[in-house]
């Protein structure tokens, strides 16, 4: 059984009947009456009520309750379309109801691709054995010429960044197609590598019509893309899964959470953030997942973040994925990041790199130094004595209080 | 410019800065500072604040406001991924913010396929010149054998139904694949047509991995499918667009709203229902769109419904689509349906057909009689004198008070 748990607001007397209506109506029945489970074959597909728990009272005699429904595995076909339509299809339109938990048996989970690379595959790919990876974003993409973009890429590469990602809103091909960018940035990375010994990878925004995406992804991989940045919710999980399942697309997938707030933002409707950005992302094959950090202005909350990380890392038929918390990341925060997330992490900075007084190369270098310090067991203050760029970063952004 | 309007809750003093941050930051800039619009090329891509309107005060000194932002057309690439990521990507995660309106210039709208058939194409396809179409749903699908399903289909066909649709949660292929069903129901429809003169069409649930969908859709069309039922939000608008844009898929698309409530259900987050189920559905190429009616237990509300219908029918670069309001539809409601929606409508009934005392054939026939009455200018009461099945339906469900 796939067990879905919903938070509802309803009259307490209505809960049992509502749960039964969901279990039967969203599997084998219609909305007017229970279908007679007149033979075993149909019964195999019938949903069942797994539990009803009243959580709290609200106004007007209503309560907040959690209803759990089991859906037989046989009702699904291994796609996210089947999963979401079944557990939160019509039901999503049924008033104050929110999908808050999904328990998926391994046998069904195994029908989804999961990460092709995962944590260890990304570490091997980006040649980063133990420490957190460092990722940056272009300060600007849209409207810039290829030489201007290459200049930004090189600056970040000189700072020792492991992975530079596109702005996820970079769709225009007027000045620099994704293909041209992959080729140009790879050349730039190789130039920088001659001096630094490290080749910075590029996460290119995968764009265009869905029926061309797999071919485009293959091409970009062949040209040397370091990763594919995919607007996961905008395109849909099944689109991501098609990329992850394709052996010809031999490059990690970096999932961007654009549009996901439209699903998880509320609390009486929609789908919990940890499901949207953790559980489903990993099943769909995201190797690295960007999500709102606890350090920005709008946060998911500690519990939701813990559940999200848990989904990315739990024992599973799928490889674990790398979390990339985003927003409000600066070098002085790095020890906190280790405490909150451990080693298997992408330190993902935008302003925290570009805003460095010495420019983006210095900004990237400051993060690299901060990570080196934590890896080596030194305090940032001590490390800053040996590193101007780190010192400047600590002067500008400080450390968390 | 694509102009997106958002409903936000914020401090009134913060609104102008927030609007500016959206306009610049979600086009050409980063989150830390404004990018210098140092040359014309970048400026072409910069967003602009189109308006800020305070609507109401709420607690804590905050206000509800509507912020409108213009995004240059050049930032989009003709996909829904680019549209949604740009206008509601990161922004969707920015706290209490809801996308409530989207104004899309014809030049950009024309890059989206729109309905291949539209109202007139569906009328021609289903041979229904002027009256509303009648659609029914299988009472049950999951777990039934092909002969049992054919029996249900034939009963509905005998009732004179124009279009019979699958349950949108019908994914299992254990007993009857979509291909086998299309062939079997077509044969059944032809058998019934020999007696009734009308061939009932079948809207088959299009299922499976995205990279196989186009091919499967073509095959189902060749085998004689009357329409493709597509879980539009579960699969994603770009997936629907790929089907609509494909000339080899010569069959109308019937969009199901499953999962859409997760996007539109709230009021401080998400995306308005008329955008999700009206505007974007038509742009994506849905020829017929199922949405919650005003007659069910959970409604969109009059204003939202009017906007949704407006989106399906407005003067546009795209053909208009047929609305299929769903929930709480029974024969006695038909005159009300005409008043609320006019002729270009799909009368979409489930329980209102299967719950008829005489069975589904009688149930379908009762709708056909009710529509015939309204077309001919007779009252239902008068028509019921000549029609047992209509009389029984009126006795069971009545008419709206």
HADDOCK unambig.tbl for C-alpha pairs under 7 A between the chains (distance, minus, plus):
assign (segid A and resid 27 and name CA) (segid B and resid 142 and name CA) 6.73 0.50 0.50
assign (segid A and resid 28 and name CA) (segid B and resid 140 and name CA) 5.64 0.50 0.50
assign (segid A and resid 28 and name CA) (segid B and resid 141 and name CA) 6.63 0.50 0.50
assign (segid A and resid 28 and name CA) (segid B and resid 142 and name CA) 5.39 0.50 0.50
assign (segid A and resid 29 and name CA) (segid B and resid 139 and name CA) 6.72 0.50 0.50
assign (segid A and resid 29 and name CA) (segid B and resid 140 and name CA) 5.41 0.50 0.50
assign (segid A and resid 30 and name CA) (segid B and resid 139 and name CA) 5.50 0.50 0.50
assign (segid A and resid 30 and name CA) (segid B and resid 140 and name CA) 6.37 0.50 0.50
assign (segid A and resid 31 and name CA) (segid B and resid 351 and name CA) 6.63 0.50 0.50
assign (segid A and resid 32 and name CA) (segid B and resid 351 and name CA) 5.38 0.50 0.50
assign (segid A and resid 41 and name CA) (segid B and resid 143 and name CA) 5.67 0.50 0.50
assign (segid A and resid 42 and name CA) (segid B and resid 142 and name CA) 6.93 0.50 0.50
assign (segid A and resid 42 and name CA) (segid B and resid 143 and name CA) 4.26 0.50 0.50
assign (segid A and resid 42 and name CA) (segid B and resid 144 and name CA) 6.19 0.50 0.50
assign (segid A and resid 45 and name CA) (segid B and resid 142 and name CA) 6.63 0.50 0.50
assign (segid A and resid 45 and name CA) (segid B and resid 143 and name CA) 5.96 0.50 0.50
assign (segid A and resid 74 and name CA) (segid B and resid 172 and name CA) 6.58 0.50 0.50
assign (segid A and resid 75 and name CA) (segid B and resid 171 and name CA) 6.23 0.50 0.50
assign (segid A and resid 75 and name CA) (segid B and resid 172 and name CA) 5.38 0.50 0.50
assign (segid A and resid 76 and name CA) (segid B and resid 171 and name CA) 5.95 0.50 0.50
assign (segid A and resid 76 and name CA) (segid B and resid 172 and name CA) 6.20 0.50 0.50
assign (segid A and resid 77 and name CA) (segid B and resid 171 and name CA) 5.90 0.50 0.50
assign (segid A and resid 77 and name CA) (segid B and resid 172 and name CA) 6.15 0.50 0.50
assign (segid A and resid 77 and name CA) (segid B and resid 208 and name CA) 6.84 0.50 0.50
assign (segid A and resid 79 and name CA) (segid B and resid 208 and name CA) 6.38 0.50 0.50
assign (segid A and resid 79 and name CA) (segid B and resid 209 and name CA) 6.10 0.50 0.50
assign (segid A and resid 81 and name CA) (segid B and resid 234 and name CA) 4.86 0.50 0.50
assign (segid A and resid 81 and name CA) (segid B and resid 235 and name CA) 5.51 0.50 0.50
assign (segid A and resid 82 and name CA) (segid B and resid 169 and name CA) 7.00 0.50 0.50
assign (segid A and resid 82 and name CA) (segid B and resid 171 and name CA) 6.40 0.50 0.50
assign (segid A and resid 84 and name CA) (segid B and resid 234 and name CA) 6.30 0.50 0.50
assign (segid A and resid 84 and name CA) (segid B and resid 259 and name CA) 6.76 0.50 0.50
assign (segid A and resid 85 and name CA) (segid B and resid 169 and name CA) 6.30 0.50 0.50
assign (segid A and resid 85 and name CA) (segid B and resid 234 and name CA) 6.27 0.50 0.50
assign (segid A and resid 85 and name CA) (segid B and resid 258 and name CA) 5.68 0.50 0.50
assign (segid A and resid 85 and name CA) (segid B and resid 259 and name CA) 6.11 0.50 0.50
assign (segid A and resid 86 and name CA) (segid B and resid 169 and name CA) 5.53 0.50 0.50
assign (segid A and resid 88 and name CA) (segid B and resid 259 and name CA) 5.58 0.50 0.50
assign (segid A and resid 89 and name CA) (segid B and resid 258 and name CA) 3.83 0.50 0.50
assign (segid A and resid 89 and name CA) (segid B and resid 259 and name CA) 4.21 0.50 0.50
assign (segid A and resid 90 and name CA) (segid B and resid 258 and name CA) 4.96 0.50 0.50
assign (segid A and resid 90 and name CA) (segid B and resid 259 and name CA) 6.50 0.50 0.50
assign (segid A and resid 92 and name CA) (segid B and resid 259 and name CA) 5.39 0.50 0.50
assign (segid A and resid 92 and name CA) (segid B and resid 260 and name CA) 6.67 0.50 0.50
assign (segid A and resid 92 and name CA) (segid B and resid 261 and name CA) 4.45 0.50 0.50
assign (segid A and resid 92 and name CA) (segid B and resid 262 and name CA) 5.34 0.50 0.50
assign (segid A and resid 93 and name CA) (segid B and resid 260 and name CA) 6.97 0.50 0.50
assign (segid A and resid 93 and name CA) (segid B and resid 261 and name CA) 4.21 0.50 0.50
assign (segid A and resid 93 and name CA) (segid B and resid 265 and name CA) 6.75 0.50 0.50
assign (segid A and resid 94 and name CA) (segid B and resid 298 and name CA) 6.13 0.50 0.50
assign (segid A and resid 95 and name CA) (segid B and resid 298 and name CA) 6.12 0.50 0.50
assign (segid A and resid 139 and name CA) (segid B and resid 29 and name CA) 6.73 0.50 0.50
assign (segid A and resid 139 and name CA) (segid B and resid 30 and name CA) 5.50 0.50 0.50
assign (segid A and resid 140 and name CA) (segid B and resid 28 and name CA) 5.66 0.50 0.50
assign (segid A and resid 140 and name CA) (segid B and resid 29 and name CA) 5.40 0.50 0.50
assign (segid A and resid 140 and name CA) (segid B and resid 30 and name CA) 6.35 0.50 0.50
assign (segid A and resid 141 and name CA) (segid B and resid 28 and name CA) 6.65 0.50 0.50
assign (segid A and resid 142 and name CA) (segid B and resid 27 and name CA) 6.75 0.50 0.50
assign (segid A and resid 142 and name CA) (segid B and resid 28 and name CA) 5.40 0.50 0.50
assign (segid A and resid 142 and name CA) (segid B and resid 42 and name CA) 6.91 0.50 0.50
assign (segid A and resid 142 and name CA) (segid B and resid 45 and name CA) 6.64 0.50 0.50
assign (segid A and resid 143 and name CA) (segid B and resid 41 and name CA) 5.67 0.50 0.50
assign (segid A and resid 143 and name CA) (segid B and resid 42 and name CA) 4.26 0.50 0.50
assign (segid A and resid 143 and name CA) (segid B and resid 45 and name CA) 5.96 0.50 0.50
assign (segid A and resid 144 and name CA) (segid B and resid 42 and name CA) 6.20 0.50 0.50
assign (segid A and resid 169 and name CA) (segid B and resid 82 and name CA) 6.99 0.50 0.50
assign (segid A and resid 169 and name CA) (segid B and resid 85 and name CA) 6.30 0.50 0.50
assign (segid A and resid 169 and name CA) (segid B and resid 86 and name CA) 5.53 0.50 0.50
assign (segid A and resid 171 and name CA) (segid B and resid 75 and name CA) 6.22 0.50 0.50
assign (segid A and resid 171 and name CA) (segid B and resid 76 and name CA) 5.95 0.50 0.50
assign (segid A and resid 171 and name CA) (segid B and resid 77 and name CA) 5.89 0.50 0.50
assign (segid A and resid 171 and name CA) (segid B and resid 82 and name CA) 6.40 0.50 0.50
assign (segid A and resid 172 and name CA) (segid B and resid 74 and name CA) 6.59 0.50 0.50
assign (segid A and resid 172 and name CA) (segid B and resid 75 and name CA) 5.39 0.50 0.50
assign (segid A and resid 172 and name CA) (segid B and resid 76 and name CA) 6.22 0.50 0.50
assign (segid A and resid 172 and name CA) (segid B and resid 77 and name CA) 6.15 0.50 0.50
assign (segid A and resid 208 and name CA) (segid B and resid 77 and name CA) 6.84 0.50 0.50
assign (segid A and resid 208 and name CA) (segid B and resid 79 and name CA) 6.37 0.50 0.50
assign (segid A and resid 209 and name CA) (segid B and resid 79 and name CA) 6.09 0.50 0.50
assign (segid A and resid 209 and name CA) (segid B and resid 238 and name CA) 6.73 0.50 0.50
assign (segid A and resid 210 and name CA) (segid B and resid 238 and name CA) 6.22 0.50 0.50
assign (segid A and resid 210 and name CA) (segid B and resid 239 and name CA) 6.29 0.50 0.50
assign (segid A and resid 210 and name CA) (segid B and resid 242 and name CA) 6.84 0.50 0.50
assign (segid A and resid 211 and name CA) (segid B and resid 242 and name CA) 6.52 0.50 0.50
assign (segid A and resid 234 and name CA) (segid B and resid 81 and name CA) 4.86 0.50 0.50
assign (segid A and resid 234 and name CA) (segid B and resid 84 and name CA) 6.30 0.50 0.50
assign (segid A and resid 234 and name CA) (segid B and resid 85 and name CA) 6.28 0.50 0.50
assign (segid A and resid 235 and name CA) (segid B and resid 81 and name CA) 5.50 0.50 0.50
assign (segid A and resid 235 and name CA) (segid B and resid 236 and name CA) 6.11 0.50 0.50
assign (segid A and resid 235 and name CA) (segid B and resid 238 and name CA) 6.81 0.50 0.50
assign (segid A and resid 236 and name CA) (segid B and resid 235 and name CA) 6.12 0.50 0.50
assign (segid A and resid 236 and name CA) (segid B and resid 236 and name CA) 5.34 0.50 0.50
assign (segid A and resid 238 and name CA) (segid B and resid 209 and name CA) 6.73 0.50 0.50
assign (segid A and resid 238 and name CA) (segid B and resid 210 and name CA) 6.22 0.50 0.50
assign (segid A and resid 238 and name CA) (segid B and resid 235 and name CA) 6.82 0.50 0.50
assign (segid A and resid 239 and name CA) (segid B and resid 210 and name CA) 6.28 0.50 0.50
assign (segid A and resid 242 and name CA) (segid B and resid 210 and name CA) 6.83 0.50 0.50
assign (segid A and resid 242 and name CA) (segid B and resid 211 and name CA) 6.53 0.50 0.50
assign (segid A and resid 258 and name CA) (segid B and resid 85 and name CA) 5.67 0.50 0.50
assign (segid A and resid 258 and name CA) (segid B and resid 89 and name CA) 3.82 0.50 0.50
assign (segid A and resid 258 and name CA) (segid B and resid 90 and name CA) 4.96 0.50 0.50
assign (segid A and resid 259 and name CA) (segid B and resid 84 and name CA) 6.76 0.50 0.50
assign (segid A and resid 259 and name CA) (segid B and resid 85 and name CA) 6.11 0.50 0.50
assign (segid A and resid 259 and name CA) (segid B and resid 88 and name CA) 5.57 0.50 0.50
assign (segid A and resid 259 and name CA) (segid B and resid 89 and name CA) 4.20 0.50 0.50
assign (segid A and resid 259 and name CA) (segid B and resid 90 and name CA) 6.50 0.50 0.50
assign (segid A and resid 259 and name CA) (segid B and resid 92 and name CA) 5.39 0.50 0.50
assign (segid A and resid 260 and name CA) (segid B and resid 92 and name CA) 6.66 0.50 0.50
assign (segid A and resid 260 and name CA) (segid B and resid 93 and name CA) 6.96 0.50 0.50
assign (segid A and resid 261 and name CA) (segid B and resid 92 and name CA) 4.42 0.50 0.50
assign (segid A and resid 261 and name CA) (segid B and resid 93 and name CA) 4.20 0.50 0.50
assign (segid A and resid 262 and name CA) (segid B and resid 92 and name CA) 5.34 0.50 0.50
assign (segid A and resid 262 and name CA) (segid B and resid 263 and name CA) 5.68 0.50 0.50
assign (segid A and resid 262 and name CA) (segid B and resid 269 and name CA) 5.96 0.50 0.50
assign (segid A and resid 262 and name CA) (segid B and resid 270 and name CA) 3.85 0.50 0.50
assign (segid A and resid 262 and name CA) (segid B and resid 271 and name CA) 6.55 0.50 0.50
assign (segid A and resid 263 and name CA) (segid B and resid 262 and name CA) 5.69 0.50 0.50
assign (segid A and resid 263 and name CA) (segid B and resid 263 and name CA) 5.36 0.50 0.50
assign (segid A and resid 263 and name CA) (segid B and resid 270 and name CA) 6.36 0.50 0.50
assign (segid A and resid 265 and name CA) (segid B and resid 93 and name CA) 6.75 0.50 0.50
assign (segid A and resid 265 and name CA) (segid B and resid 269 and name CA) 5.72 0.50 0.50
assign (segid A and resid 266 and name CA) (segid B and resid 266 and name CA) 6.56 0.50 0.50
assign (segid A and resid 266 and name CA) (segid B and resid 269 and name CA) 5.76 0.50 0.50
assign (segid A and resid 269 and name CA) (segid B and resid 262 and name CA) 5.98 0.50 0.50
assign (segid A and resid 269 and name CA) (segid B and resid 265 and name CA) 5.73 0.50 0.50
assign (segid A and resid 269 and name CA) (segid B and resid 266 and name CA) 5.75 0.50 0.50
assign (segid A and resid 270 and name CA) (segid B and resid 262 and name CA) 3.85 0.50 0.50
assign (segid A and resid 270 and name CA) (segid B and resid 263 and name CA) 6.37 0.50 0.50
assign (segid A and resid 271 and name CA) (segid B and resid 262 and name CA) 6.56 0.50 0.50
assign (segid A and resid 298 and name CA) (segid B and resid 94 and name CA) 6.12 0.50 0.50
assign (segid A and resid 298 and name CA) (segid B and resid 95 and name CA) 6.11 0.50 0.50
assign (segid A and resid 351 and name CA) (segid B and resid 31 and name CA) 6.63 0.50 0.50
assign (segid A and resid 351 and name CA) (segid B and resid 32 and name CA) 5.35 0.50 0.50
